[in-house]
Amino acid sequence: MKRQMSMKRWCIFILGLTFTVAANAGPTEAEVGDPDSFGRNVVYLGLAQTATVNLQEDCTPDPNDPPPPQDRCVTLNPQPAATSFNMDNLDTMQLPAAATKSLLCFTLSPSATFSFNNLTGVRQPNARFTARALITIENEVLNDPTLIDPATGLPYGGRMTLSIGAYTESRSIEADERVQQTFLFSRDCVGGLVSKSSLIFSGLSSVQATLFFVKPMKLTFGSQGTVQIVDFASYFYGIRLYGDH
């Protein structure tokens, strides 16, 4: 009888241990999509707002109404040629070591004003405005020369640059037609600006991807885009970062 009771207790112990191990293992990627952040709390990490990038026919500052010193200006190419811009160091953020566990997420709030204005005298099929946010992350894990950026085929060299689409509009425009647009909205991340799984996909080992979030990081915010058949455009964005803890 005592032997039966001992066996029963042993079976209950083993069953409980099995349930505990299963519970500690957590859900799989197939079950929740991102098991690395599952069940963790959101931690807010900071806010940045970029300087404004203006695109106009003449970038000579108005002495009676000078622009803020941090703003940038790009001179538009004569129509119908397109004008592209790629601006770096519009704002920065420093994250301390271990600020987040497995991902960086964002809320991005872009703001843009632009005016399509066809001054060519003929119908143009390619009036357009496109703008993106560029975020460069510096992290010492990326100093490893064997880590290759799949986007460039070159070593990361201590940093990776990521982009987030902000707004795109493309249309035809008649001669002498003018249309002004202003947009303000926000978008949130789904997969994250960067996550442990995305780092592994980008060539880091699981150990390196974990260490990436242990190390301090510097983030530099820039912008990129192209305009065509416009006589003025301006673009900036605010971004709030958050992670898991």
Number of C-alpha atoms within 10 A of each C-alpha: 6 7 8 9 10 11 12 12 12 12 12 12 12 12 11 12 12 12 12 11 10 11 10 9 10 14 16 12 12 8 9 12 12 17 17 19 18 15 11 13 10 13 16 17 19 13 14 18 17 23 22 20 23 22 25 18 14 11 13 10 10 8 7 6 7 9 14 9 7 11 13 16 20 19 16 24 18 15 16 15 12 17 19 18 18 15 17 16 15 21 16 18 16 14 15 14 13 15 21 22 20 28 25 22 23 21 16 22 17 23 19 21 16 22 18 24 21 24 19 14 10 11 15 18 12 17 21 20 25 16 24 21 24 21 21 18 20 21 21 14 23 22 14 14 12 13 19 17 18 12 10 8 9 12 17 22 18 15 18 16 16 12 15 16 16 23 17 13 12 13 11 13 20 16 13 13 12 15 11 13 11 12 11 11 12 13 14 15 14 8 14 18 20 17 23 26 21 15 18 15 13 15 15 22 15 14 10 17 22 20 18 25 23 18 17 17 21 14 20 20 26 24 26 20 19 16 27 24 28 28 21 19 22 18 23 23 24 18 19 16 20 20 23 20 16
